[in-house]
Amino acid sequence: MTESEGAYVKRGGFLVVVLLFSMTSPVMAHHGTAGYDMANMSTLAKATITEIEWTNPHCQIRFDVTNDKGDLQHWTLEAPPPSMLAPREWTRKSLQAGDAVKIEFHAAKNGSPFGIIQRVTFPDGKILRAYPDRPDSKTE
C-alpha cells in the first residue's frame, strides 16, 4: 500500500467512526420530558406501592393514592433503568407492593396519572433518589 492509499484508508476509517457516533446520539436520547411539568414537583404523602417493574429501558413504579374527594387513583411513574438506579442504592426489592411511602415526581402536563419519579421517602426517613444530579432532588 502506498503512502497516499494509507492516508485515504485512515481518513475513511475516521469518517466511519464519526458517522457511527452521529447515529447513536438519537438512540441515547430516545425521548424527552416535554409532556411532564418539569418546573414543578408533585408530592403525594400517602402513596401505597402496588408494583414495580425493574426493567429496561425504564423502570415503572405503580402506586395507589386516595385524592381529596376520597377517590382511589392509580398512578404510574417512569424511573431510570436498573443500571442507573443501582448505583443510587436502589435494588429490585427497594419498593414492595404494600409499602406506604411519600413520592415526589414531575406529573404529566395533561393531568393524567403519570409522571417521572424524583424521590421516594420511607416512614423511617430513608430517601431513594432517582435523579440525584437534578437540582430539585437535593431539596428536602
C-alpha positions, -999 to +999 in steps of 0.1 A: +000+000+000+014+034-009+016+063+015-013+081-002-035+050-001-028+046+036-038+082+043-070+076+023-078+045+044-072+064+077-094+092+065-122+068+055-119+050+089-122+083+107-154+092+087-169+058+095-163+064+133-178+099+131-209+085+112-214+058+138-213+083+167-237+106+149-262+078+145-260+068+182-269+102+196-306+099+188-307+065+203-293+077+236-318+105+239-348+085+227-374+108+242-377+140+262-397+153+291-418+178+272-450+160+284-442+165+320-443+195+343-405+197+350-408+231+366-430+219+395-427+190+419-458+170+428-459+153+462-481+125+474-475+119+511-495+087+514-489+065+484-492+028+485-469+009+461-488-017+440-460-028+417-425-020+404-412-032+371-374-035+373-369-034+335-352-015+306-354+010+291-372+024+322-384+010+355-421+016+362-435+024+396-472+019+402-490+031+433-524+040+446-534+071+464-567+085+477-574+120+465-591+148+484-625+136+473-619+101+486-615+086+452-588+060+447-563+069+419-539+045+402-506+062+392-477+051+371-443+068+373-413+063+349-380+058+366-345+054+352-333+019+341-318-005+367-283+003+355-288+039+367-308+031+399-284+005+413-255+030+419-281+052+437-288+024+462-320+011+446-325-026+442-352-048+427-367-050+462-363-014+473-401-010+469-425-037+475-463-039+470-480-026+501-452-001+511-466+032+522-443+060+511-441+097+502-435+101+465-422+132+447-424+134+410-430+156+379-466+150+368-479+147+333-490+181+319-522+167+306-535+158+341-533+120+335-519+099+364-484+096+350-451+112+359-414+109+363-402+099+397-378+121+416-376+106+450-392+082+475-392+088+512-400+059+536-416+063+570-383+059+587-368+088+568-348+069+543-348+086+509-342+070+475-334+095+448-339+086+412-321+116+397-296+129+422-280+150+395-311+172+391-311+204+413-346+197+426-336+163+440-314+179+467-341+198+485-359+181+514 
